[in-house]
């Protein structure tokens, strides 16, 4: 198999494992909403499979045809039921080792009822059943107080709105799965997706709350904005140092990705926000540059990054800060976006299945999708293959990693030489729905650099 990433790696910290029950400081709120009964456990536990399922951006509403100011429909009961059925079908057929949800539970509507959290979370519990581990990552809509508010409010967290979750961020967790939940009240934590065995290392997921790196979060929570930012970046580097010491592999999962916002323009993360902490292992400066430097130092441990937020089928090449000109930095990691279940950005509803090798490196992903807001077409649409449809590469080997495939497709380091790769991405950006009319921001979004665009 070809090497994953031919760039220089450097070192960097530590943390102690913490067990999690129902998070003690957070109330476990039970509502009058009827709980969806999970399906019976499959006959064989999906523990030894070499795949995982990823979903994101439900944006549930009980009202059919609701748009909430978006360009398309929010997820109504018909679409949510169809998406659950498709996710359960994929789990039954593929037996993924775990699943992960990348955030945004309720609709975009102002003043939406809190029962939207409950229905979305209960549906995720129905997808997981009693046999599939499901890891939750918070979205910017996932606060009981409103959009971009802190994860914990006086009423608790969204996870307290469903008895099935009972305040916990991992469904069907096994003893020892929780690594560090000391910052769960702020929306980030770590857990094992796959624990170590006598013959294999473990795979840990670092669930980040990158919503706090955005400018809109600052406007809601300015008092502790800087301290929260410093603490999360220091926690991230400590987690990666701990994973290195234990010879573990890592997935970094987040909702709001770094880089240019292809959908809305500008940078997703606040271009005025800096890391100002005292950790000698971290570089002070723009929060995105500090993040990229941390990630670049742990290439052997990190198998990839997951994000969502725009609702589209994007990829991002993370670059390091080794050059003065930002577009010349080395390609260090691949961030794969999970397209949304909601169709409110004009996309088709989707769920994505990742395949990985015996070192947890991603070798393929297939996107299962419907053709409209009713969820029709799951059965008739052939899954979108990353390898053969989205990013065909004649020079690539069958067992190449996704990182190696993207590196082989475009060796250029300047924006104009990235155009063919960007065109491949844009063609399937909305997963079979017509591509956006304006694509310039997506050209810029393909590369995540250490300096904001001018």
Helices and strands as residue ranges (DSSP letters): E 51-55, H 77-94, E 98-101, H 115-128, E 134-136, G 158-161, E 170-171, E 178-180, G 184-186, E 189-194, E 203-207, G 210-213, H 215-221, G 222-224, H 225-245, E 249-253, E 274-275, E 285-286, H 287-296, E 302-307, E 315-319, G 326-328, E 331-337, E 350-356, E 362-369, E 384-385, I 386-390, H 402-409, G 415-418, H 419-427, H 440-445, E 447-448
